[in-house]
Amino acid sequence: MADGPEQQVKAFDAIGAFLSTVEALESDEIQEDEDEFFNDAPVGQILANRAEAIEVQPYKGPNYLLINVAIQDALGRVDVDGIDDPESSWDKFVNDIEAMK
C-alpha cells in the first residue's frame, strides 16, 4: 500500500483502498467523492467520518501487567533506588520474565 496521502488518494480512486492517513481523509478529493452506485452518496465523507471514529486499543497480552510491573521495578532499581547498575537490573528483569513462562 502506498504510504503518502497523495498515493493513498490515487489508490482509493483506483480500487477503493482504505485511507490510513489523516491528510488523505481530509483531502478535497476524498471529501468531495460521491459514488453513483450509491445514489451519489458522499462516500468520501462517510468513510472519513467512520475512520475518525476508530478507537485504537493496543493489544495487551495475558502477562501485560506483570511485565509492566517488572520493567518498572527494573528501572526503579537503577534510577530511583540506585541499588543496581543497568546491566544487572536488566538481567534481573529478564529472569523475572522467564519465570512467568
C-alpha positions as MATLAB code, in Angstrom:
seq = 'MADGPEQQVKAFDAIGAFLSTVEALESDEIQEDEDEFFNDAPVGQILANRAEAIEVQPYKGPNYLLINVAIQDALGRVDVDGIDDPESSWDKFVNDIEAMK';
ca = [
       0.000    0.000    0.000;
       1.219    3.476   -0.797;
       2.342    5.479    2.193;
       1.867    9.110    1.221;
      -1.532   10.812    1.257;
      -1.410   11.570   -2.472;
      -0.710    7.929   -3.306;
      -3.464    6.792   -0.954;
      -5.979    9.058   -2.692;
      -4.915    7.602   -6.058;
      -5.310    4.055   -4.703;
      -8.732    4.973   -3.281;
      -9.807    6.316   -6.670;
      -8.472    3.249   -8.491;
      -9.597    0.398   -6.246;
     -11.342    1.862   -3.199;
      -8.367    1.162   -0.914;
      -8.678    2.139    2.760;
      -7.120    5.504    3.585;
      -4.820    5.360    6.583;
      -3.562    8.936    6.879;
      -5.464   11.931    8.193;
      -4.152   14.057    5.330;
      -5.692   11.709    2.767;
      -9.008   11.559    4.636;
      -9.171   15.354    4.789;
      -8.226   15.935    1.151;
     -10.741   17.777   -1.014;
     -10.733   14.910   -3.493;
     -11.893   12.435   -0.836;
     -14.282   14.824    0.902;
     -15.986   15.561   -2.426;
     -16.057   11.944   -3.637;
     -19.509   10.623   -4.446;
     -20.447    7.207   -5.762;
     -23.057    6.858   -8.483;
     -23.707    3.247   -7.439;
     -24.878    4.510   -4.033;
     -27.182    7.204   -5.455;
     -24.354    9.747   -5.442;
     -23.860    9.353   -1.688;
     -20.891   11.303   -0.293;
     -18.846    8.142    0.288;
     -15.625   10.055    0.885;
     -17.165   11.987    3.756;
     -18.851    8.872    5.123;
     -15.647    6.817    5.070;
     -13.593    9.663    6.557;
     -16.164   10.071    9.330;
     -16.090    6.344   10.110;
     -12.275    6.285   10.096;
     -12.176    9.140   12.608;
     -14.454    7.151   14.923;
     -11.971    4.266   15.225;
     -10.523    3.974   18.706;
      -7.169    2.234   18.825;
      -6.863   -0.297   21.597;
      -3.339   -1.679   21.852;
      -3.053   -5.415   22.374;
      -2.246   -6.344   25.951;
      -1.242   -9.963   26.371;
      -2.033  -12.104   29.395;
       1.162  -11.042   31.224;
       0.896   -7.349   30.354;
       0.526   -6.129   33.941;
       3.206   -8.460   35.292;
       5.662   -7.370   32.605;
       4.805   -3.726   33.199;
       5.481   -4.090   36.930;
       8.725   -5.974   36.239;
      10.085   -3.261   33.920;
       9.073   -0.512   36.341;
      10.896   -2.386   39.114;
      13.979   -2.764   36.889;
      14.021    0.930   36.066;
      13.408    1.861   39.689;
      16.332   -0.250   40.904;
      18.636    1.841   38.726;
      17.088    5.291   38.526;
      15.226    5.719   41.805;
      16.808    3.409   44.349;
      20.315    3.324   42.880;
      20.785   -0.246   44.096;
      21.614   -1.791   40.694;
      23.578   -0.887   37.613;
      21.617   -1.022   34.340;
      23.096   -4.336   33.185;
      22.388   -6.288   36.364;
      18.911   -4.761   36.666;
      18.190   -5.802   33.071;
      19.390   -9.333   33.833;
      17.019   -9.471   36.820;
      14.183   -8.219   34.600;
      14.888  -10.938   32.013;
      14.928  -13.576   34.754;
      11.610  -12.270   36.092;
      10.079  -12.515   32.611;
      11.478  -16.007   32.069;
       9.913  -17.081   35.385;
       6.476  -16.109   34.010;
       6.617  -18.773   31.296;
];
